[in-house]
């Protein structure tokens, strides 16, 4: 998922920003993460599944849980 943004950041950078914005021990919303990435780059060819997979892998490393709320 090394898709670069206009500012030179990657999609991973954006996802990590969302994860780090949640308090330690808090919950990261899959829905909010997807929305944040889509807002910054709606033209990127990254699937929602790819984004959720990255959140699931990264969030616990930062002491956060994941809320699978994308269908709400």
N, C-alpha and C positions, 0 to 999 in steps of 0.2 A: 504494500500500500504506500509506495513512495510517490504519491501524487503531490506535486508542488503547488502551493497557492501563489497568488499574485505577489505576495510579500516575501516569497521564498520559503515560507513555512510549509511543512508537510501536513497531510491529513492527521497523521499521528500526533503532531504538535498540537493541533486543535483539540483532538480528543483528550490528550493529556492535560490541556488547560482546563477543560470541563471537569475532569476527574479531580484535579488539584484544587478547583474552586469549592468542591464539597468539603465539609469539615472532616477531620480525621475520625474514622469510625462511623461516618455518615453514609448516605446512600447516593449513588449516581444513577440518575434516570436515563435509561436507554433512549426514551423518547426525546428528552431534552438534548441529549448528546447528538442524536441524529439531526434534530432541528438546527442545532448550532452549526454543524458541519454543512448542512444543506444551505443555510443562510449565507455562509461565507463563500461557498462554491457550488451552486446548484448544477453546474455543468460538469462536475467531476464524475468520472466513471467508477465510483465506489458504491457497492451495494450496501443496503441497510444491514444485511447479514454480515458483511465484512466489518462494518463499523461495530456492530454488537459483539462480534467475536473479539475484536481488539479491546473493547471495553471490559469484557469478561476476563480477558487475560491480564489487562493492566490494572484495573481497579483494586483487586486484592493486594497487589504489590505496594499500593499506596495507602493501604488500610481502609479501603472503602468497599461497600457492598454494592450490588447492582440491582436496580428495580427494573424488571422486565415489563414495562408499562407502555410499550409502543402501540398497543391496540386500544388503549383507553381514549 
